[in-house]
């Protein structure tokens, strides 16, 4: 029987460069590309406080019960309250979700 050819080994693996560190310039660039917007919850005389807290929790996944309650109380006492700061598309999504629960919410550039 003929001898089996030696298995080939490939050259050294190419190494990848370490990930670039975030700099102030790249952070500013990201903020300019995706400027922050704020979702505002407005007070109303129609919805119960419990309903508002449940709607906030269902609409904005970043919120916990304590934060949702604080937002509801701030809107009740001050007329409006900041819900979250995020890019425009997400802010519009959260505003629309809150509206689907019968709440009044708006989006403004931060």
C-alpha positions as CSV (number, residue, x, y, z in Angstrom):
1,X,0.0,0.0,0.0
2,X,1.2,3.5,-0.8
3,X,2.0,5.7,2.2
4,X,-0.7,8.1,3.2
5,X,0.2,11.7,2.4
6,X,1.0,13.8,5.4
7,X,-1.9,16.0,6.6
8,X,-1.4,19.5,5.7
9,X,-1.2,22.1,8.3
10,X,-2.1,25.6,7.5
11,X,-0.1,28.6,8.5
12,X,-0.7,30.4,11.7
13,X,-4.2,31.6,12.3
14,X,-4.8,35.2,11.5
15,X,-5.2,37.2,14.7
16,X,-7.9,39.8,14.9
17,X,-7.2,43.3,16.2
18,X,-8.6,44.1,19.7
19,X,-11.8,46.0,19.6
20,X,-11.4,49.8,19.4
21,X,-12.1,51.6,22.6
22,X,-14.9,54.1,22.8
23,X,-13.7,57.7,22.5
24,X,-15.5,60.9,23.1
25,X,-15.6,61.5,19.4
26,X,-17.3,58.2,18.7
27,X,-19.7,58.8,21.5
28,X,-20.6,62.2,20.1
29,X,-21.0,60.7,16.7
30,X,-23.4,58.2,18.0
31,X,-25.4,60.9,19.8
32,X,-25.6,62.9,16.6
33,X,-26.7,59.8,14.7
34,X,-29.2,58.8,17.2
35,X,-30.1,61.9,19.2
36,X,-32.0,61.1,22.4
37,X,-35.7,61.8,22.7
38,X,-37.8,61.8,25.8
39,X,-41.2,60.1,26.2
40,X,-43.5,62.3,28.4
41,X,-46.6,60.9,30.2
42,X,-49.3,63.5,30.7
43,X,-51.8,63.5,33.6
44,X,-55.5,62.8,32.9
45,X,-58.6,62.5,35.0
46,X,-59.8,59.4,33.3
47,X,-57.4,56.5,34.1
48,X,-56.8,55.1,37.6
49,X,-53.4,55.1,39.1
50,X,-53.2,51.3,39.0
51,X,-54.1,51.3,35.3
52,X,-51.3,53.8,34.6
53,X,-48.7,51.8,36.4
54,X,-49.8,48.6,34.6
55,X,-49.7,50.4,31.3
56,X,-46.2,51.7,31.9
57,X,-45.0,48.3,32.9
58,X,-46.6,46.7,29.8
59,X,-45.4,49.4,27.4
60,X,-41.8,50.1,28.5
61,X,-39.8,47.0,29.3
62,X,-37.0,48.9,31.0
63,X,-39.3,50.0,33.9
64,X,-39.8,48.2,37.1
65,X,-42.8,48.6,39.4
66,X,-41.1,51.2,41.6
67,X,-40.0,53.4,38.7
68,X,-43.4,53.1,37.0
69,X,-45.2,54.2,40.2
70,X,-42.8,57.1,40.6
71,X,-43.5,58.2,37.0
72,X,-47.3,57.9,37.5
73,X,-47.1,60.0,40.7
74,X,-44.9,62.7,39.0
75,X,-47.4,63.0,36.1
76,X,-50.3,63.1,38.6
77,X,-48.7,65.8,40.7
78,X,-46.8,67.9,38.1
79,X,-49.0,67.4,35.0
80,X,-46.4,65.4,33.1
81,X,-43.5,63.2,33.8
82,X,-40.5,61.8,31.8
83,X,-40.9,58.1,31.2
84,X,-37.6,57.3,29.3
85,X,-34.9,58.8,27.1
86,X,-34.1,56.8,24.0
87,X,-33.7,57.0,20.2
88,X,-36.7,58.4,18.2
89,X,-38.0,55.1,16.8
90,X,-38.1,53.4,20.2
91,X,-39.6,56.6,21.8
92,X,-42.4,56.6,19.2
93,X,-43.0,52.9,19.8
94,X,-43.4,53.5,23.6
95,X,-45.6,56.5,23.0
96,X,-47.9,54.4,20.8
97,X,-48.0,51.6,23.3
98,X,-49.0,54.0,26.0
99,X,-51.7,55.4,23.8
100,X,-53.1,51.9,23.2
101,X,-53.8,51.8,26.9
102,X,-55.7,55.1,26.7
103,X,-52.9,57.3,28.1
104,X,-51.6,60.6,26.7
105,X,-47.9,60.5,25.9
106,X,-45.8,62.7,23.7
107,X,-42.2,62.5,22.3
108,X,-39.8,65.5,22.5
109,X,-36.2,65.9,21.5
110,X,-34.1,65.8,24.7
